[in-house]
Amino acid sequence: MNMTEYSELIKKAAEILPKGAFLTTANKNKTNTMTIGWGTFGFQWGIPTTEVMVRQSRFTKEILDNSMEFTLTFPYEESMKATLGYCGQKSGRDCDKIGDCSISLVPAKEITTPVVSCKGLVIECKVVAKTEMQTELTDSSVFDKWYKNGDLHTIYYGQVLACYELN
Ligand SMILES: Cc1cc2nc3c(=O)[nH]c(=O)nc-3n(C[C@H](O)[C@H](O)[C@H](O)COP(=O)(O)O)c2cc1C
């Protein structure tokens, strides 16, 4: 994919993200997906990257710390709204969100973690770095608004291995 095509897709992803996207992770026993609303897209270490922020309490963090890869699906259609709501409220620790919501999965192109399948945009990532946020390194304007309960984010830097649309 050339840089112009990639930039166009990333622009679309950034526009959809605040409405919700699926962050999908898997180990050999379970595939889980959770809704995300925050993230960044860029170029770091000379490679295209996507950063996602996952709080310590999430089941997703448990899986991701071991699998070190994830897929993102940015739905184009409003019909996924209820599923995004469910996957943003329920934890995979307590239920099977994929089964409960009858989510279709398809294999990824470059990694083993499956992709939530719907009309939308997919990004496949390998985690190349992660940073755990620290209270003393976080400005009080951010800490007081978002982290008073102490549930800090870990930021995962994903190398983008594939980026494409699903119809
Ligand atoms: C619109 C929306 C955006 C969200 N964005 C994030 C996010 O960026 N990071 C995060 O850790 N949790 C986010 N959440 C909360 C998680 O999706 C939620 O806690 C989920 O139940 C975690 O699932 P898990 O325990 O299976 O990982 C968001 C929820 C919603 C509804």
The ligand as an SDF file (V2000), in Angstrom:
LIG
                    3D

 31 33  0  0  0  0  0  0  0  0999 V2000
  -17.0400    4.2700   23.7850 C   0  0  0  0  0  0  0  0  0  0  0  0
  -16.1280    3.5490   24.7460 C   0  0  0  0  0  0  0  0  0  0  0  0
  -14.7610    3.7590   24.6600 C   0  0  0  0  0  0  0  0  0  0  0  0
  -13.8770    3.1030   25.5490 C   0  0  0  0  0  0  0  0  0  0  0  0
  -12.5320    3.3240   25.4200 N   0  0  0  0  0  0  0  0  0  0  0  0
  -11.6550    2.6660   26.2380 C   0  0  0  0  0  0  0  0  0  0  0  0
  -10.2290    2.8360   26.0730 C   0  0  0  0  0  0  0  0  0  0  0  0
   -9.7450    3.5280   25.1570 O   0  0  0  0  0  0  0  0  0  0  0  0
   -9.4280    2.1760   26.9540 N   0  0  0  0  0  0  0  0  0  0  0  0
   -9.9120    1.3800   27.9770 C   0  0  0  0  0  0  0  0  0  0  0  0
   -9.1190    0.8070   28.7550 O   0  0  0  0  0  0  0  0  0  0  0  0
  -11.2590    1.1850   28.1240 N   0  0  0  0  0  0  0  0  0  0  0  0
  -12.1320    1.7940   27.2680 C   0  0  0  0  0  0  0  0  0  0  0  0
  -13.4870    1.5780   27.4070 N   0  0  0  0  0  0  0  0  0  0  0  0
  -13.9810    0.6670   28.4410 C   0  0  0  0  0  0  0  0  0  0  0  0
  -13.8260   -0.8220   28.0710 C   0  0  0  0  0  0  0  0  0  0  0  0
  -14.3070   -1.0730   26.7640 O   0  0  0  0  0  0  0  0  0  0  0  0
  -14.6280   -1.6810   29.0770 C   0  0  0  0  0  0  0  0  0  0  0  0
  -14.1350   -1.4920   30.3790 O   0  0  0  0  0  0  0  0  0  0  0  0
  -14.6430   -3.1740   28.7240 C   0  0  0  0  0  0  0  0  0  0  0  0
  -15.6530   -3.7740   29.4920 O   0  0  0  0  0  0  0  0  0  0  0  0
  -13.3160   -3.8690   28.9950 C   0  0  0  0  0  0  0  0  0  0  0  0
  -13.4470   -5.2050   28.5720 O   0  0  0  0  0  0  0  0  0  0  0  0
  -12.4390   -6.3800   28.9780 P   0  0  0  0  0  0  0  0  0  0  0  0
  -12.4260   -6.4560   30.5020 O   0  0  0  0  0  0  0  0  0  0  0  0
  -13.0410   -7.5940   28.3370 O   0  0  0  0  0  0  0  0  0  0  0  0
  -11.0940   -6.0330   28.4460 O   0  0  0  0  0  0  0  0  0  0  0  0
  -14.3860    2.2170   26.5420 C   0  0  0  0  0  0  0  0  0  0  0  0
  -15.7740    1.9950   26.6060 C   0  0  0  0  0  0  0  0  0  0  0  0
  -16.6300    2.6530   25.7230 C   0  0  0  0  0  0  0  0  0  0  0  0
  -18.1140    2.3830   25.8130 C   0  0  0  0  0  0  0  0  0  0  0  0
  1  2  1  0
  2  3  1  0
  2 30  2  0
  3  4  2  0
  4  5  1  0
  4 28  1  0
  5  6  2  0
  6  7  1  0
  6 13  1  0
  7  8  2  0
  7  9  1  0
  9 10  1  0
 10 11  2  0
 10 12  1  0
 12 13  2  0
 13 14  1  0
 14 15  1  0
 14 28  1  0
 15 16  1  0
 16 17  1  0
 16 18  1  0
 18 19  1  0
 18 20  1  0
 20 21  1  0
 20 22  1  0
 22 23  1  0
 23 24  1  0
 24 25  2  0
 24 26  1  0
 24 27  1  0
 28 29  2  0
 29 30  1  0
 30 31  1  0
M  END
$$$$
